[in-house]
Amino acid sequence: MDSNTVPLLDVRDLTVEFATRRGTVRAVKRVNLSIARGETLGVVGESGSGKSVTSYAVMRILERTGRIAEGSIAFSGVPLRELPEREMRDLRGREISMIFQNPRAALNPIRPVGQQIADVLRRHGQATRANARAKAIAALEQVRIARAAERHDAYPFELSGGMCQRVVIALALACRPRLLIADEPTTGLDVTTQKAVMDLVTELTRERGMSTLLITHDLGLASAYCDRVAVMQQGEVVENADAIAIFRAPTHAYTRRLMRATPRPGAGLRDLLPEGAAPAPLPAPDPRAGEPLLEVEGLVKEYPRTGLGGWLARLAGRAPEAPFRAVDGISFRVNRGESVGLVGESGCGKSTTSMMLMRLLDPTAGRIRFAGQEIGAMPTRGFAASPLRPRIQMVFQDPTDSLNPRLTASRAIADPILRMGRERGAALQARVEELADLVGLPRILLHRFPHQLSGGQKARIGIARAIALNPDLVILDEPTAALDVSVQAVVLNLLQDLKLRLGMSYLFVSHDLHVVRLLCDRVIVMRQGKVVEEGSSQQVLENPRADYTRELIAAIPHPPV
Amino acid sequence: MAENPALPAARAPSPLAALLRHARHVVGENPVTAMAFGLFFLLLLCALLGPWIAPHDPLASDTARALAPPSLSNPFGTDHLGRDILSRVIVATRLDLGIAICSVALVFVLGGLAGVAAGFFGGWTDRIVGRIADTIMAFPLFVLAMGIVAALGNTVTNIVIATAIVNFPLYARIARAEAAVRREAGYVQAARLTGNGEWRVLLGTILPNILPIMAVQMSLTMGYAILNAAGLSFIGLGIRPPMPEWGIMVAEGAAYIVSGEWWVALFPGLALMLAVFTFNLLGDGLRDIVDPQRRS
């Protein structure tokens, strides 16, 4: 009766402030949220929207500079804001628990995972020394970890990312809490693993009648797993409605913009941009288009197996185990002016392949022909001096990691020109400004250091640096994986315009088939070092032949359109 | 977060101005760091202007006034030859600081380069540098320094070399670890793609990114270098009397402590302690200043 009307968690007018050097910053402004018993609420927003801070405030684990300035938080009627820290500690883990983004970082690396679960159980009086082990194994079994008794004694580094996240879920659910807060629980996991983990969370919480607060930047994920969705922008909830309603008919302009920017079946590259953004006219295709630019034949990369097993085998005089084949004899080609997508989950060998093509890694066997020249046999050490070096460039996955923190934006863009180009002095400056204009980086930002720039701006610098010498082939290694969807939409469009204008070819390495489809003419799907499927983007997405491709496509959540 | 509205659109300030502003903030936030900087400038002043600010000639002996206790004319008292201890303490700053700075600079270049190369190239370079460092660490460091000075001869240059050698493993190991972490970083790969050869990547990309960490290390080992130089002089190696040097002065004064003339050893010892203390605090402050995590 009462329990049906009083929400489990009721957040009213929550305002969170952070004291910084430039004064007080309001990260969360008068946010109202409520979660009913058994309900799953999705909080969706881009980075910096305050969605994580809201959840930290609920758990009262804000960092030292942050404080709840206003508002109230009631958990089944108990005001959490005023609760003494001692009682709060009891509540955390027993009543409310949390799953964090990086499962490996959330686990203690030097303690077996089963014991970590037992620790939580014993801390909250759910188990005794005698039965802790059995209970921990039972908890592992509940999250579908096969051979749970054996895995009980495994260390986090011995488990895969998906497996670690299951352990974290087991930890979070061990004390049967009433509210689960999941903060980007599947970011960094492969799509098929993401689906398995999310299905598991949904099933377990439903079984126990738990409520879930799912924080995510992925609209597709929110639509697939939430009952209700709250959209946050710059610390405010701009829309809060039923999940189906919000995706069918978003009322707020920001929600509409987010929806548009999310790659989905049936939407073209231009459809991702906000309404009214004029698409640039497409220039005439390159007359040389269609000639083969890059031909890869039977490319293999082997890594010798190291460790005790190999040693013992050698001691015993047995043949050592066959070396690990990260890339197992793949062949494909990229024509001039063409975009080819290389898709696969982590560990499938796609990054190893791109490093070999980039001549940063020597292949074990196979041939790489670039513009008619065999480059696979050229050693990587000397390739920096090769005349072919400026013609193959790369845009890296993490825009922050790929910029030298000690170089300004203009110096970073000028770097390839200084090494391999001819322009100097004023001509160099003019070329850098031209490149900045080309990638849409305001010239005023050219004097800034990477830490003074946003993710999207850093991505633009990475692209400007890659195209500075007019390369023939650019390898894009998940260039938008670290970006928000709206920035991703802009960057993908930028890449497409640049390709047409400069007549480049792209090899787009990604795990997301929907993103690859937008930019690429052809798609190659890799698994365990082998090519499982190859064909035109449309054919692979709409009519996949391989089971694995079908599985990949089915695992990607997307909002109903 | 396409365009961050929090960042002012005005012309970006020069990096030096930004660093100075940041340094001012760190110093303002932490009075201990401010004190360390103050003491550091005092030491620097004594080192640069010592002979001019010392009230008496540090070498002029006056046996009539031997072992006089602290007084107005000799605030730190006089030693067994009647020399003014305050003047000797001030003038000695230049020598002690000079030895420390030279040896730290030497080990910074040698240890830093060897360590960076070991971390970056790995393989044989790493093994050779690692074994050299292990060999040095296998000896008690002060005894090793004593042996080097005794073998090479009793000069200031040899004290500098000995101090540098005993500090080598510390620098090489830090530089090696930092370079090894950065070897596979995205921006290092990007530098390779933009046509930088291996050596250019090492010197132009990796080394500048390690310098701040090494600079902190320099300040921290500076204190140890001063102690090492003074220690060598204390046991009679290195600097010879009558040259004013803190270590010798403590050694000379030690004999008089039992007979009640405490000031002969105490004041040079205090100066030594203060210098070591200053550089250690300075290292902590520098660490805060160069830490990019604290720059917001």
Chai-1 contact restraints between the chains, C-beta under 6 A:
chainA,res_idxA,chainB,res_idxB,connection_type,confidence,min_distance_angstrom,max_distance_angstrom,comment,restraint_id
A,S47,B,M1,contact,1.0,0.0,6.0,A-B,restraint_1
A,G48,B,M1,contact,1.0,0.0,6.0,A-B,restraint_2
A,A384,B,G195,contact,1.0,0.0,6.0,A-B,restraint_3
A,A384,B,G197,contact,1.0,0.0,6.0,A-B,restraint_4
A,R389,B,G195,contact,1.0,0.0,6.0,A-B,restraint_5
A,M394,B,L193,contact,1.0,0.0,6.0,A-B,restraint_6
A,F396,B,G186,contact,1.0,0.0,6.0,A-B,restraint_7
A,D398,B,G186,contact,1.0,0.0,6.0,A-B,restraint_8
A,D401,B,G186,contact,1.0,0.0,6.0,A-B,restraint_9
A,S402,B,G186,contact,1.0,0.0,6.0,A-B,restraint_10
A,S402,B,Y187,contact,1.0,0.0,6.0,A-B,restraint_11
A,S402,B,A190,contact,1.0,0.0,6.0,A-B,restraint_12
A,L403,B,Y187,contact,1.0,0.0,6.0,A-B,restraint_13
A,N404,B,Y187,contact,1.0,0.0,6.0,A-B,restraint_14
A,N404,B,T205,contact,1.0,0.0,6.0,A-B,restraint_15
A,R406,B,P208,contact,1.0,0.0,6.0,A-B,restraint_16
A,R406,B,N209,contact,1.0,0.0,6.0,A-B,restraint_17
A,D415,B,T194,contact,1.0,0.0,6.0,A-B,restraint_18
A,P416,B,T194,contact,1.0,0.0,6.0,A-B,restraint_19
A,R419,B,T194,contact,1.0,0.0,6.0,A-B,restraint_20
A,R419,B,G195,contact,1.0,0.0,6.0,A-B,restraint_21
A,R419,B,N196,contact,1.0,0.0,6.0,A-B,restraint_22
A,M420,B,G195,contact,1.0,0.0,6.0,A-B,restraint_23
A,H447,B,A12,contact,1.0,0.0,6.0,A-B,restraint_24
A,R448,B,A12,contact,1.0,0.0,6.0,A-B,restraint_25
A,S454,B,M1,contact,1.0,0.0,6.0,A-B,restraint_26
A,S454,B,N4,contact,1.0,0.0,6.0,A-B,restraint_27
A,G456,B,A2,contact,1.0,0.0,6.0,A-B,restraint_28
A,V487,B,A2,contact,1.0,0.0,6.0,A-B,restraint_29
